[in-house]
Amino acid sequence: MARGNFKTGMSAMLENSRKGIIESSTKDTSEREVYKGYNVSNKSNDSEQNKGTSPIKERKIPEKTTSTKPEESASKTLISSSLESINKELDSKMDKLKEKQDSLEKALSFTVDTTKDNKTEKKVSIPEITKETEIISSPITIDTSIIDKIENKEPIVTKPENQNVPSTYNKSKTPDYEHDIIVGTNGKNYAVIEPYTNLTIVRDVKTSTGTTKEKVIHEIDGITMGRKGESQPKKNCTFRPECYDYVDKAAKFYGKKFNTMLDLIIREYMLNHEPQWYTPEN
Amino acid sequence: MTKIIGIINNKGGVGKTTTTCQLSYMLRMAGKRVLLIDADSQKNSTGTFRAKSEGEATLYDCLLAPDKYRVDIEETIQHTKYMDIIAGDELLDDPSALSKDLQSGMLRLKNMIDNSSIRDNYDYVLIDTHPVTDMILYNVLMVATDVIIPVRAGTYEAEGIVKILKVIKEVKNSQNPDINIAGILFTDIDDRTNITLLGRTLVQEIADQEKDLDLKIFDTYIRRSVAVSESQAMRVPLFEYKKNSNASKDYEALLQECFGLDVDYSNAIGI
């Protein structure tokens, strides 16, 4: 391939690029570390059995080659001007960060008065709200309207009319309304999700042979459904395609992703654990 | 013998999907039996050829799904008017299921293809990949007979080449010694810029250094063409959208250089 004659400055760029390539060719990749990690965990289980299971041979870490320095004269002007602009940008960002930090400190400051009957009393000094502190002190808003929407517009968590759980579901007793999450479809078909359940969400897909199979969309670890710090025996539950479609429909209605919708249902249930979560179906 | 060709590069936006789609389409036009496997979670190849990933079994269902739910690879083949396709899936983003057993996880795609009639039914299997070095990429490299590495002419892209060559070398030295790098394909080339010249020079230098891989850079390169973006916007194959565009002609030349084949316009679909 023709290498051509570069214009002034291009030689320096070429040299710099070469330097980058040499660096990347001598540096171990992070991806490799991931697989090394798996190997280590395998070995801890059964060192003999897993010895040499990786089809990728152990990599020899190449010796660092001495990279040639780019010709300073050619690139000095370009680099110094770039550095200057980067420094300016950094300075301005640092100033902004400092301002934010000051505001945050102000917002979070409180005084402790221990003089009163040896009891500790916290006096929270409410900072003067400025435009800046308002933004910083409330960066996250909790959208509770979704709950209202769920209750008013579409029943997501439904107390089914028919309390006999279909045998197709991984549940053989009447739902426990104190502890179970009921996700219903028109009050007839429904699934029961218990807290601390390993939930596998499946839906139907067609295959080229014309048959319908179940496809795993998402798996939720039982622990993530429990309250923080609590551990319970895990149970397994499959979230069936008909209920998938129900939540999917609701997710689309509210403009949420499916998993977000389901997580919302589970999270709100775990937080509130109140009967009103079971929106009566009218 | 069926050629299984992976179109790979761990750099995004270098033209992997475009190259996969155009080569698949032109191989069909050359009268070959083609299966396209979309191993990219962005599933653009799937969309280009009007295959479906919603409500249909995809590569995920045969490759990553838990044992109980896994389907046979042949059950995931969709027969579109263009060609046969195994659709991509967003769920391919998380290939951790393959990491549970590293050995069998890396060879799962190969084992599935070996145990199916795919090698009997197709002349070419082209696999579009996503720009990540993960277990899916290793699966592709384990089964591939050849790989094509599309690359744009730039410094970062040249650095990306170094990384992907490392991965190929690992595979070649272990489970798939017969894997062949068909060539490095320059895409989105604008000969008028010095940067293009610089990038091509760098890649050539890298190729010269990797003597053990016997790297070839295709003489054919794909010129920058607005028709590529337009065809993507229209969600149709480039050749169907504008067969006289520079990029279309370049891919036609690539078909000749890479496979020794000429397109037969009587086999064209949708033009």
HADDOCK unambig.tbl for C-alpha pairs under 7 A between the chains (distance, minus, plus):
assign (segid A and resid 3 and name CA) (segid B and resid 197 and name CA) 6.98 0.50 0.50
assign (segid A and resid 3 and name CA) (segid B and resid 201 and name CA) 5.78 0.50 0.50
assign (segid A and resid 14 and name CA) (segid B and resid 198 and name CA) 6.49 0.50 0.50
assign (segid A and resid 17 and name CA) (segid B and resid 155 and name CA) 5.91 0.50 0.50
assign (segid A and resid 21 and name CA) (segid B and resid 159 and name CA) 5.11 0.50 0.50
assign (segid A and resid 24 and name CA) (segid B and resid 159 and name CA) 6.57 0.50 0.50
assign (segid A and resid 25 and name CA) (segid B and resid 162 and name CA) 6.08 0.50 0.50
assign (segid A and resid 25 and name CA) (segid B and resid 163 and name CA) 7.00 0.50 0.50
assign (segid A and resid 31 and name CA) (segid B and resid 133 and name CA) 6.73 0.50 0.50
assign (segid A and resid 53 and name CA) (segid B and resid 103 and name CA) 5.74 0.50 0.50
assign (segid A and resid 54 and name CA) (segid B and resid 102 and name CA) 6.34 0.50 0.50
assign (segid A and resid 54 and name CA) (segid B and resid 103 and name CA) 5.85 0.50 0.50
assign (segid A and resid 55 and name CA) (segid B and resid 103 and name CA) 6.40 0.50 0.50
assign (segid A and resid 55 and name CA) (segid B and resid 174 and name CA) 5.85 0.50 0.50
assign (segid A and resid 55 and name CA) (segid B and resid 175 and name CA) 6.01 0.50 0.50
assign (segid A and resid 56 and name CA) (segid B and resid 170 and name CA) 5.87 0.50 0.50
assign (segid A and resid 56 and name CA) (segid B and resid 171 and name CA) 6.47 0.50 0.50
assign (segid A and resid 56 and name CA) (segid B and resid 174 and name CA) 5.77 0.50 0.50
assign (segid A and resid 57 and name CA) (segid B and resid 170 and name CA) 6.92 0.50 0.50
assign (segid A and resid 57 and name CA) (segid B and resid 174 and name CA) 6.47 0.50 0.50
assign (segid A and resid 204 and name CA) (segid B and resid 55 and name CA) 6.79 0.50 0.50
assign (segid A and resid 205 and name CA) (segid B and resid 55 and name CA) 4.58 0.50 0.50
assign (segid A and resid 205 and name CA) (segid B and resid 56 and name CA) 4.75 0.50 0.50
assign (segid A and resid 205 and name CA) (segid B and resid 57 and name CA) 5.57 0.50 0.50
assign (segid A and resid 206 and name CA) (segid B and resid 55 and name CA) 6.20 0.50 0.50
assign (segid A and resid 206 and name CA) (segid B and resid 56 and name CA) 4.70 0.50 0.50
assign (segid A and resid 206 and name CA) (segid B and resid 57 and name CA) 5.83 0.50 0.50
assign (segid A and resid 207 and name CA) (segid B and resid 56 and name CA) 6.10 0.50 0.50
assign (segid A and resid 207 and name CA) (segid B and resid 57 and name CA) 5.34 0.50 0.50
assign (segid A and resid 207 and name CA) (segid B and resid 75 and name CA) 5.15 0.50 0.50
assign (segid A and resid 207 and name CA) (segid B and resid 76 and name CA) 5.67 0.50 0.50
assign (segid A and resid 208 and name CA) (segid B and resid 75 and name CA) 4.92 0.50 0.50
assign (segid A and resid 208 and name CA) (segid B and resid 76 and name CA) 5.88 0.50 0.50
assign (segid A and resid 208 and name CA) (segid B and resid 77 and name CA) 6.02 0.50 0.50
assign (segid A and resid 208 and name CA) (segid B and resid 78 and name CA) 6.04 0.50 0.50
assign (segid A and resid 209 and name CA) (segid B and resid 75 and name CA) 5.87 0.50 0.50
assign (segid A and resid 214 and name CA) (segid B and resid 69 and name CA) 6.16 0.50 0.50
assign (segid A and resid 215 and name CA) (segid B and resid 61 and name CA) 6.65 0.50 0.50
assign (segid A and resid 215 and name CA) (segid B and resid 69 and name CA) 6.12 0.50 0.50
assign (segid A and resid 216 and name CA) (segid B and resid 65 and name CA) 6.45 0.50 0.50
assign (segid A and resid 216 and name CA) (segid B and resid 69 and name CA) 6.98 0.50 0.50
